[in-house]
Amino acid sequence: MSVGELGCTYAALLLFDDGIPITAEKITTVVKAANISVESYWPSLFAKLFEKRDIEDLILTVGTGGGSAVAVAAAPVGGGTAAPVAEEKKEEIKEDSDEDLGLSLFD
């Protein structure tokens, strides 16, 4: 990760934390105030990214590999749909017992 990219990342996080809309001009202002030299395209790329994606979603899903993991994690909050899925997995585990394989010690 380049210094410019990292600087814009921290600038966007700072703006988000203060509740200020993330724009290219504001990212540039924060980066200049921090005395960091960045290429002119970084602030606009970050601003375009945060127009389309919510920064909070990106923070919460870091390291999960994508949106599908978020949907699985968010399902228990919704209530009814997550419980049957968990029950189905438990039933599958019960089916994989030693009786099926004939490995019982007391036969």
C-alpha positions in Angstrom: 0.0 0.0 0.0 1.5 3.4 -1.0 1.8 6.3 1.3 -0.8 8.2 -0.7 -3.3 5.4 -0.5 -2.7 5.0 3.2 -3.0 8.7 3.8 -6.4 8.8 2.0 -7.6 5.8 3.9 -6.9 7.5 7.2 -8.4 10.8 6.0 -11.6 9.0 5.0 -11.7 7.3 8.4 -11.2 10.6 10.1 -14.0 12.3 8.1 -16.3 9.4 8.7 -15.6 9.4 12.5 -16.5 13.1 12.6 -19.6 12.6 10.6 -18.4 14.8 7.7 -19.3 13.7 4.2 -16.4 12.1 2.4 -15.4 14.1 -0.7 -12.3 14.4 -2.7 -11.8 18.0 -1.6 -12.1 17.1 2.1 -9.7 14.2 1.7 -7.2 16.4 0.0 -7.6 19.0 2.8 -7.0 16.5 5.5 -4.0 15.0 3.7 -2.4 18.4 3.1 -3.0 19.3 6.8 -1.1 16.2 7.7 1.7 17.2 5.4 1.4 14.0 3.3 2.2 14.1 -0.4 -0.3 12.0 -2.5 -0.9 11.6 -6.2 -3.8 13.6 -7.4 -6.0 10.6 -8.3 -6.2 9.0 -4.8 -8.6 11.4 -3.2 -11.1 11.2 -6.1 -10.9 7.4 -6.2 -11.6 7.2 -2.5 -14.5 9.8 -2.8 -16.0 7.7 -5.6 -15.7 4.5 -3.6 -17.5 6.0 -0.6 -20.3 7.4 -2.8 -21.1 3.8 -3.8 -20.2 1.9 -0.6 -20.8 2.7 3.0 -17.5 3.0 4.9 -19.1 1.3 8.0 -19.9 -1.8 5.9 -16.3 -1.9 4.7 -15.0 -1.6 8.2 -17.3 -4.4 9.5 -16.6 -6.8 6.7 -12.9 -6.5 6.6 -11.3 -9.9 6.3 -14.6 -11.7 5.8 -14.0 -12.3 2.1 -17.2 -10.5 0.8 -20.8 -9.9 1.2 -21.9 -13.5 1.7 -20.4 -13.7 5.1 -22.1 -10.5 6.1 -25.5 -12.0 5.1 -24.8 -15.1 7.2 -23.8 -13.0 10.2 -26.7 -10.7 9.8 -29.3 -13.5 9.6 -29.5 -14.2 13.4 -30.4 -10.5 13.9 -33.4 -11.0 11.6 -34.7 -13.9 13.8 -36.7 -16.7 12.2 -34.5 -17.7 9.2 -31.3 -18.5 11.0 -32.6 -21.0 13.5 -33.8 -23.6 11.0 -30.4 -23.5 9.2 -28.6 -24.1 12.5 -31.0 -27.0 13.3 -30.4 -28.6 9.9 -26.6 -28.5 10.5 -27.1 -30.2 13.9 -29.2 -32.9 12.4 -26.5 -33.7 9.9 -23.9 -34.0 12.6 -26.1 -36.5 14.5 -26.3 -38.6 11.4 -22.5 -39.0 11.3 -22.2 -41.2 14.3 -20.0 -44.2 14.9 -23.1 -46.6 14.7 -23.2 -46.0 10.9 -19.6 -47.1 10.5 -19.7 -50.1 12.8 -16.9 -48.8 15.0 -18.6 -49.3 18.4 -16.4 -50.7 21.1 -19.2 -52.6 22.7 -20.6 -54.7 19.8 
